[in-house]
Amino acid sequence: MKESILNGKRILAVDDESDILSVLEEEISDACQDYHLETAATHEEASAKLKSGSYDIVILDIMGVRGFDLLDLAVKRNFKVAMLTAHALSPEDLKRSMEMGARAYLPKEMLGEIVPFLEDVLKYDYSRGWKHILKGLEGIFNNLWGIEWQAFDETFWKEFNDK
């Protein structure tokens, strides 16, 4: 087992699907030996944990737990956030996640690759991290949304790519 940057980190995972929380725990435990994972299955439970706890990284589902509301709360507390979604998988929600301060946006179908994404969130600053993550997801997003998917908001993507 290689040394993971997640070792020693406090992680909060929020999803209304218990099987997703189980997979997250399994994936992280396969990569790390020393970490603290807390989970929440409701908006209320997650909100309480975000208000009272301290986390190195927060993983938020968008749907089912009002993920954008939780993202706002987490970013105000200076937590690094990775958004995880199946149903809100769209260029608009990706952009919204970025604008609100999320550090990553991952399709649930890629849960098996969550650890490298979380490591990138901790390793890179905001802009460099997003560029690295988007490069890794480019093929998936192109397949889902077409190769011109950034055209829905050319100004935003031009400014982002020029940073």
LINQUI-V347472 format. One record per residue. RES is the residue in three letters. PHI is phi as a letter, one per 30 degrees, with the letter a starting at -180 (999 if undefined). PSI is psi in whole degrees, 0 to 359 (* if undefined). OMEGA is omega in whole degrees, -180 to 180 (* if undefined). Layout:
BEGIN
res=RES phi=PHI psi=PSI omega=OMEGA
res=RES phi=PHI psi=PSI omega=OMEGA
END
This chain:
BEGIN
res=MET phi=999 psi=123 omega=179
res=LYS phi=d psi=157 omega=179
res=GLU phi=d psi=125 omega=180
res=SER phi=c psi=143 omega=175
res=ILE phi=d psi=346 omega=177
res=LEU phi=d psi=344 omega=178
res=ASN phi=e psi=132 omega=179
res=GLY phi=i psi=2 omega=-175
res=LYS phi=c psi=153 omega=174
res=ARG phi=c psi=124 omega=-174
res=ILE phi=b psi=136 omega=172
res=LEU phi=c psi=126 omega=177
res=ALA phi=c psi=129 omega=-177
res=VAL phi=b psi=121 omega=176
res=ASP phi=a psi=143 omega=180
res=ASP phi=d psi=358 omega=178
res=GLU phi=c psi=114 omega=-176
res=SER phi=d psi=328 omega=179
res=ASP phi=d psi=327 omega=177
res=ILE phi=d psi=317 omega=178
res=LEU phi=d psi=322 omega=178
res=SER phi=d psi=317 omega=179
res=VAL phi=d psi=318 omega=178
res=LEU phi=e psi=313 omega=-180
res=GLU phi=d psi=318 omega=179
res=GLU phi=d psi=314 omega=-179
res=GLU phi=d psi=317 omega=-179
res=ILE phi=d psi=318 omega=-179
res=SER phi=d psi=333 omega=176
res=ASP phi=d psi=335 omega=-177
res=ALA phi=c psi=339 omega=-173
res=CYS phi=b psi=152 omega=175
res=GLN phi=c psi=330 omega=-172
res=ASP phi=b psi=96 omega=179
res=TYR phi=a psi=165 omega=176
res=HIS phi=b psi=114 omega=-179
res=LEU phi=c psi=125 omega=171
res=GLU phi=c psi=151 omega=179
res=THR phi=b psi=158 omega=175
res=ALA phi=b psi=141 omega=-177
res=ALA phi=c psi=357 omega=180
res=THR phi=b psi=160 omega=177
res=HIS phi=e psi=316 omega=-177
res=GLU phi=d psi=313 omega=179
res=GLU phi=d psi=316 omega=180
res=ALA phi=d psi=317 omega=180
res=SER phi=e psi=315 omega=179
res=ALA phi=d psi=317 omega=180
res=LYS phi=d psi=320 omega=179
res=LEU phi=d psi=326 omega=-180
res=LYS phi=d psi=329 omega=-173
res=SER phi=c psi=341 omega=-175
res=GLY phi=c psi=178 omega=175
res=SER phi=b psi=128 omega=-174
res=TYR phi=b psi=145 omega=174
res=ASP phi=d psi=329 omega=179
res=ILE phi=a psi=144 omega=179
res=VAL phi=b psi=133 omega=177
res=ILE phi=c psi=120 omega=-175
res=LEU phi=b psi=129 omega=167
res=ASP phi=d psi=146 omega=180
res=ILE phi=d psi=312 omega=-177
res=MET phi=c psi=157 omega=173
res=GLY phi=i psi=331 omega=-179
res=VAL phi=b psi=16 omega=-178
res=ARG phi=h psi=59 omega=-174
res=GLY phi=e psi=325 omega=180
res=PHE phi=d psi=326 omega=175
res=ASP phi=d psi=318 omega=178
res=LEU phi=d psi=324 omega=177
res=LEU phi=e psi=315 omega=178
res=ASP phi=e psi=314 omega=180
res=LEU phi=d psi=316 omega=-179
res=ALA phi=d psi=317 omega=-180
res=VAL phi=d psi=322 omega=177
res=LYS phi=d psi=333 omega=178
res=ARG phi=c psi=7 omega=179
res=ASN phi=i psi=30 omega=174
res=PHE phi=d psi=144 omega=175
res=LYS phi=d psi=131 omega=-171
res=VAL phi=b psi=135 omega=171
res=ALA phi=c psi=125 omega=178
res=MET phi=d psi=141 omega=-178
res=LEU phi=b psi=128 omega=-175
res=THR phi=a psi=154 omega=170
res=ALA phi=b psi=312 omega=-174
res=HIS phi=d psi=334 omega=180
res=ALA phi=c psi=36 omega=-178
res=LEU phi=d psi=94 omega=-178
res=SER phi=a psi=157 omega=176
res=PRO phi=e psi=325 omega=-179
res=GLU phi=d psi=318 omega=179
res=ASP phi=d psi=329 omega=173
res=LEU phi=d psi=310 omega=180
res=LYS phi=d psi=316 omega=180
res=ARG phi=d psi=318 omega=178
res=SER phi=e psi=315 omega=180
res=MET phi=d psi=313 omega=-178
res=GLU phi=d psi=329 omega=-179
res=MET phi=d psi=354 omega=174
res=GLY phi=j psi=6 omega=175
res=ALA phi=d psi=155 omega=-180
res=ARG phi=c psi=347 omega=-180
res=ALA phi=a psi=159 omega=-179
res=TYR phi=b psi=111 omega=-171
res=LEU phi=b psi=129 omega=174
res=PRO phi=d psi=139 omega=180
res=LYS phi=e psi=333 omega=179
res=GLU phi=d psi=348 omega=180
res=MET phi=c psi=23 omega=-179
res=LEU phi=e psi=330 omega=179
res=GLY phi=d psi=347 omega=179
res=GLU phi=c psi=19 omega=-175
res=ILE phi=d psi=322 omega=-175
res=VAL phi=d psi=310 omega=178
res=PRO phi=e psi=326 omega=178
res=PHE phi=d psi=316 omega=179
res=LEU phi=d psi=322 omega=177
res=GLU phi=d psi=320 omega=177
res=ASP phi=d psi=321 omega=179
res=VAL phi=e psi=320 omega=-179
res=LEU phi=d psi=332 omega=-173
res=LYS phi=d psi=321 omega=-170
res=TYR phi=c psi=156 omega=171
res=ASP phi=d psi=173 omega=-172
res=TYR phi=e psi=302 omega=-174
res=SER phi=d psi=312 omega=-179
res=ARG phi=d psi=321 omega=179
res=GLY phi=d psi=314 omega=179
res=TRP phi=d psi=318 omega=-180
res=LYS phi=d psi=320 omega=179
res=HIS phi=d psi=314 omega=-179
res=ILE phi=d psi=315 omega=-180
res=LEU phi=d psi=325 omega=177
res=LYS phi=d psi=320 omega=179
res=GLY phi=d psi=333 omega=-178
res=LEU phi=c psi=358 omega=-174
res=GLU phi=e psi=312 omega=-179
res=GLY phi=d psi=317 omega=179
res=ILE phi=d psi=313 omega=-180
res=PHE phi=d psi=320 omega=177
res=ASN phi=d psi=319 omega=178
res=ASN phi=d psi=320 omega=-179
res=LEU phi=d psi=316 omega=-168
res=TRP phi=c psi=355 omega=-176
res=GLY phi=j psi=156 omega=-174
res=ILE phi=d psi=345 omega=179
res=GLU phi=c psi=25 omega=-173
res=TRP phi=d psi=335 omega=179
res=GLN phi=d psi=353 omega=-179
res=ALA phi=d psi=342 omega=-180
res=PHE phi=d psi=338 omega=176
res=ASP phi=b psi=75 omega=-176
res=GLU phi=e psi=323 omega=-179
res=THR phi=d psi=311 omega=180
res=PHE phi=e psi=311 omega=-175
res=TRP phi=d psi=328 omega=176
res=LYS phi=d psi=313 omega=178
res=GLU phi=d psi=318 omega=179
res=PHE phi=d psi=313 omega=-178
res=ASN phi=d psi=337 omega=179
res=ASP phi=d psi=349 omega=-179
res=LYS phi=d psi=* omega=*
END
